[in-house]
């Protein structure tokens, strides 16, 4: 049996129900929250959400890798990634 996946829509609808909002208002709030987090990450700022964790952008250096289909050595260019570090409270809760 597969583990159930909770989507943004599920979270938005649950929040809307708890706060006597429409589902549309709940979705708008979630979309705005995601947009705000994205905006701050683009500026390379850390986003700390109490009780959940810290989101931040990290640099990945260029490196050598292999094409799994051919075994050919390839250069993988430098990139950025979003890293998440859970808070102690979240770790203890799960």
Z-matrix of the N, CA and C atoms (Angstrom, degrees):
N
C 1 1.453
C 2 1.531 1 108.95
N 3 1.321 2 116.18 1 129.47
C 4 1.458 3 121.60 2 -177.95
C 5 1.532 4 111.39 3 -75.66
N 6 1.306 5 114.92 4 149.02
C 7 1.455 6 120.64 5 176.94
C 8 1.529 7 108.23 6 -72.57
N 9 1.323 8 119.02 7 132.51
C 10 1.467 9 120.26 8 -179.35
C 11 1.525 10 111.00 9 -66.42
N 12 1.331 11 116.00 10 145.70
C 13 1.459 12 122.36 11 178.81
C 14 1.518 13 109.02 12 -106.50
N 15 1.320 14 116.24 13 127.29
C 16 1.460 15 121.70 14 177.70
C 17 1.532 16 106.85 15 -96.46
N 18 1.311 17 116.90 16 124.13
C 19 1.459 18 121.53 17 -177.65
C 20 1.526 19 110.91 18 -99.83
N 21 1.332 20 114.48 19 172.72
C 22 1.464 21 120.85 20 176.39
C 23 1.527 22 109.73 21 -57.86
N 24 1.318 23 115.96 22 -39.56
C 25 1.468 24 121.04 23 -179.90
C 26 1.526 25 110.53 24 -60.97
N 27 1.329 26 117.45 25 -43.82
C 28 1.473 27 120.87 26 178.70
C 29 1.526 28 110.70 27 -59.61
N 30 1.342 29 115.71 28 -46.70
C 31 1.466 30 120.18 29 -179.36
C 32 1.524 31 111.29 30 -63.92
N 33 1.338 32 116.39 31 -42.97
C 34 1.466 33 121.18 32 -179.27
C 35 1.525 34 110.76 33 -62.59
N 36 1.316 35 117.10 34 -44.13
C 37 1.463 36 120.47 35 -178.65
C 38 1.526 37 110.89 36 -66.92
N 39 1.336 38 117.65 37 -38.14
C 40 1.465 39 121.01 38 178.72
C 41 1.529 40 110.14 39 -65.89
N 42 1.338 41 117.41 40 -42.89
C 43 1.463 42 120.99 41 177.15
C 44 1.527 43 111.00 42 -62.59
N 45 1.317 44 116.33 43 -43.36
C 46 1.466 45 121.01 44 -179.77
C 47 1.527 46 110.20 45 -59.80
N 48 1.323 47 116.07 46 -42.89
C 49 1.471 48 120.44 47 -179.17
C 50 1.534 49 110.75 48 -65.37
N 51 1.339 50 117.24 49 -42.37
C 52 1.457 51 121.30 50 -178.82
C 53 1.520 52 112.98 51 -67.71
N 54 1.334 53 116.89 52 -26.78
C 55 1.466 54 120.22 53 -175.54
C 56 1.526 55 112.93 54 -112.90
N 57 1.318 56 116.40 55 20.86
C 58 1.456 57 122.86 56 178.17
C 59 1.544 58 112.29 57 50.93
N 60 1.336 59 116.26 58 46.62
C 61 1.463 60 122.21 59 176.00
C 62 1.515 61 108.63 60 -112.32
N 63 1.322 62 115.79 61 166.66
C 64 1.461 63 118.78 62 174.96
C 65 1.526 64 108.07 63 -78.28
N 66 1.329 65 115.88 64 161.74
C 67 1.464 66 119.60 65 177.80
C 68 1.524 67 110.00 66 -61.45
N 69 1.326 68 116.67 67 -36.69
C 70 1.466 69 121.54 68 179.35
C 71 1.530 70 110.26 69 -62.74
N 72 1.332 71 117.43 70 -43.30
C 73 1.462 72 121.08 71 178.71
C 74 1.528 73 110.72 72 -64.52
N 75 1.325 74 115.92 73 -39.47
C 76 1.467 75 120.68 74 177.76
C 77 1.524 76 111.17 75 -62.13
N 78 1.348 77 117.11 76 -43.43
C 79 1.465 78 120.93 77 178.57
C 80 1.527 79 110.52 78 -65.16
N 81 1.324 80 116.79 79 -41.07
C 82 1.471 81 120.37 80 179.56
C 83 1.527 82 110.72 81 -61.12
N 84 1.330 83 116.82 82 -41.66
C 85 1.463 84 120.62 83 178.98
C 86 1.524 85 111.24 84 -63.72
N 87 1.324 86 117.36 85 -43.49
C 88 1.459 87 120.84 86 179.35
C 89 1.530 88 110.48 87 -64.57
N 90 1.331 89 117.09 88 -43.10
C 91 1.467 90 121.08 89 179.75
C 92 1.529 91 110.66 90 -63.19
N 93 1.329 92 117.16 91 -39.83
C 94 1.462 93 121.04 92 178.31
C 95 1.532 94 110.91 93 -66.55
N 96 1.325 95 116.86 94 -39.94
C 97 1.462 96 121.05 95 177.78
C 98 1.528 97 110.28 96 -61.46
N 99 1.317 98 116.84 97 -46.79
C 100 1.467 99 121.42 98 179.81
C 101 1.529 100 110.19 99 -63.15
N 102 1.326 101 117.38 100 -40.92
C 103 1.470 102 121.23 101 178.43
C 104 1.522 103 111.02 102 -63.26
N 105 1.331 104 117.16 103 -40.97
C 106 1.470 105 121.25 104 179.22
C 107 1.529 106 111.18 105 -64.99
N 108 1.320 107 116.66 106 -43.88
C 109 1.463 108 120.61 107 178.76
C 110 1.521 109 109.81 108 -62.43
N 111 1.326 110 116.93 109 -44.82
C 112 1.462 111 121.97 110 179.34
C 113 1.519 112 111.01 111 -60.48
N 114 1.339 113 117.47 112 -43.19
C 115 1.464 114 122.04 113 -179.78
C 116 1.527 115 110.82 114 -59.60
N 117 1.327 116 116.66 115 -44.14
C 118 1.464 117 120.61 116 -179.08
C 119 1.531 118 111.36 117 -69.68
N 120 1.333 119 117.16 118 -37.92
C 121 1.463 120 119.68 119 177.98
C 122 1.527 121 110.72 120 -66.19
N 123 1.325 122 117.44 121 -36.97
C 124 1.472 123 120.98 122 177.31
C 125 1.520 124 110.84 123 -60.95
N 126 1.341 125 116.70 124 -33.14
C 127 1.464 126 121.74 125 178.36
C 128 1.530 127 111.08 126 -81.91
N 129 1.347 128 116.36 127 5.03
C 130 1.467 129 122.87 128 179.47
C 131 1.528 130 112.46 129 67.96
N 132 1.332 131 116.98 130 25.49
C 133 1.461 132 121.87 131 177.27
C 134 1.528 133 109.05 132 -91.45
N 135 1.333 134 116.03 133 148.24
C 136 1.465 135 120.61 134 174.70
C 137 1.522 136 108.55 135 -80.37
N 138 1.326 137 116.13 136 142.19
C 139 1.469 138 121.36 137 177.07
C 140 1.525 139 106.88 138 -115.12
N 141 1.332 140 115.16 139 112.82
C 142 1.464 141 121.09 140 -179.01
C 143 1.520 142 108.62 141 -105.93
N 144 1.318 143 116.32 142 120.96
C 145 1.462 144 122.13 143 178.86
C 146 1.528 145 106.71 144 -113.86
N 147 1.326 146 115.42 145 109.31
C 148 1.463 147 121.15 146 -175.97
C 149 1.522 148 110.65 147 -55.36
N 150 1.308 149 115.86 148 134.23
C 151 1.454 150 121.20 149 178.89
C 152 1.521 151 113.65 150 83.55
N 153 1.333 152 117.45 151 -9.67
C 154 1.462 153 120.77 152 -178.86
C 155 1.523 154 110.88 153 -117.64
N 156 1.337 155 116.70 154 -63.91
C 157 1.456 156 118.55 155 179.95
C 158 1.515 157 112.73 156 162.59
N 159 1.337 158 114.66 157 -166.44
C 160 1.457 159 122.22 158 -178.03
C 161 1.519 160 108.81 159 -120.92
N 162 1.330 161 115.27 160 131.23
C 163 1.464 162 122.60 161 173.21
C 164 1.520 163 107.20 162 -106.67
N 165 1.326 164 116.58 163 134.24
C 166 1.455 165 119.30 164 176.12
C 167 1.517 166 109.65 165 -153.69
N 168 1.341 167 115.45 166 158.61
C 169 1.457 168 121.42 167 179.56
C 170 1.521 169 107.91 168 -91.85
N 171 1.327 170 115.66 169 134.48
C 172 1.467 171 121.36 170 177.32
C 173 1.517 172 108.77 171 -124.24
N 174 1.332 173 115.42 172 147.68
C 175 1.466 174 121.09 173 177.39
C 176 1.517 175 109.97 174 -86.28
N 177 1.333 176 115.61 175 139.84
C 178 1.467 177 121.37 176 172.80
C 179 1.518 178 106.88 177 -111.46
N 180 1.295 179 117.22 178 126.60
C 181 1.462 180 121.74 179 -178.38
C 182 1.529 181 110.72 180 -72.00
N 183 1.335 182 115.41 181 156.17
C 184 1.464 183 120.37 182 173.52
C 185 1.531 184 107.66 183 -64.41
N 186 1.322 185 116.30 184 148.10
C 187 1.463 186 119.37 185 -178.13
C 188 1.527 187 110.21 186 -155.70
N 189 1.297 188 115.52 187 167.49
C 190 1.463 189 121.44 188 177.03
C 191 1.528 190 108.07 189 -93.03
N 192 1.330 191 115.47 190 143.56
C 193 1.450 192 120.59 191 178.65
C 194 1.517 193 109.90 192 -143.84
N 195 1.308 194 116.88 193 -174.01
C 196 1.468 195 121.46 194 178.84
C 197 1.524 196 109.93 195 -127.83
N 198 1.316 197 114.67 196 140.66
C 199 1.459 198 120.64 197 171.96
C 200 1.526 199 105.82 198 -73.98
N 201 1.347 200 119.24 199 117.49
C 202 1.466 201 120.24 200 -175.83
C 203 1.531 202 113.61 201 -64.06
N 204 1.335 203 117.00 202 -26.46
C 205 1.465 204 119.89 203 -178.24
C 206 1.527 205 111.73 204 -76.38
N 207 1.343 206 116.90 205 -40.17
C 208 1.471 207 120.14 206 -174.42
C 209 1.520 208 113.78 207 -109.55
N 210 1.325 209 117.89 208 -18.19
C 211 1.450 210 121.31 209 -176.35
C 212 1.522 211 112.71 210 80.86
N 213 1.335 212 116.11 211 1.47
C 214 1.465 213 121.96 212 -179.09
C 215 1.527 214 110.73 213 -67.86
N 216 1.340 215 116.18 214 137.89
C 217 1.464 216 121.33 215 177.70
C 218 1.528 217 107.97 216 -76.16
N 219 1.337 218 116.05 217 131.74
C 220 1.464 219 120.66 218 -179.61
C 221 1.520 220 109.95 219 -132.16
N 222 1.323 221 115.40 220 156.08
C 223 1.468 222 122.01 221 176.47
C 224 1.530 223 107.41 222 -90.75
N 225 1.321 224 117.25 223 125.85
C 226 1.463 225 122.03 224 175.80
C 227 1.518 226 106.22 225 -101.13
N 228 1.333 227 116.01 226 122.95
C 229 1.461 228 119.00 227 -175.06
C 230 1.527 229 112.22 228 -74.20
N 231 1.321 230 115.00 229 160.71
C 232 1.462 231 121.31 230 177.67
C 233 1.525 232 109.15 231 -63.94
N 234 1.315 233 116.50 232 149.23
C 235 1.461 234 120.56 233 -179.49
C 236 1.520 235 109.88 234 -152.39
N 237 1.311 236 115.24 235 177.79
C 238 1.459 237 121.43 236 175.17
C 239 1.516 238 108.11 237 -118.00
N 240 1.327 239 115.90 238 151.34
C 241 1.462 240 120.59 239 177.42
C 242 1.520 241 109.16 240 -139.34
N 243 1.308 242 115.18 241 157.22
C 244 1.459 243 120.62 242 175.65
C 245 1.520 244 107.13 243 -93.89
N 246 1.320 245 115.37 244 127.00
C 247 1.465 246 121.05 245 178.87
C 248 1.522 247 108.85 246 -111.65
N 249 1.322 248 115.50 247 144.40
C 250 1.465 249 121.76 248 178.75
C 251 1.512 250 108.27 249 -122.50
N 252 1.315 251 115.70 250 131.76
C 253 1.467 252 121.44 251 175.54
C 254 1.526 253 107.51 252 -121.99
N 255 1.313 254 116.35 253 117.00
C 256 1.460 255 121.75 254 -178.15
C 257 1.526 256 111.35 255 -71.91
N 258 1.340 257 115.21 256 148.48
C 259 1.468 258 120.05 257 176.65
C 260 1.531 259 109.06 258 -75.64
N 261 1.307 260 114.33 259 162.28
C 262 1.462 261 120.81 260 177.84
C 263 1.532 262 110.12 261 -59.31
N 264 1.346 263 116.37 262 -39.85
C 265 1.478 264 120.64 263 -179.44
C 266 1.531 265 111.37 264 -61.14
N 267 1.318 266 116.49 265 -42.08
C 268 1.464 267 120.62 266 179.81
C 269 1.521 268 109.95 267 -66.53
N 270 1.307 269 116.57 268 -43.92
C 271 1.464 270 120.75 269 179.30
C 272 1.527 271 111.28 270 -59.57
N 273 1.334 272 115.09 271 -42.31
C 274 1.474 273 119.35 272 -179.63
C 275 1.529 274 111.68 273 -69.31
N 276 1.329 275 116.64 274 -32.81
C 277 1.464 276 121.17 275 -177.72
C 278 1.524 277 112.17 276 -69.49
N 279 1.320 278 116.39 277 -30.13
C 280 1.469 279 118.35 278 -178.44
C 281 1.502 280 110.35 279 -104.26
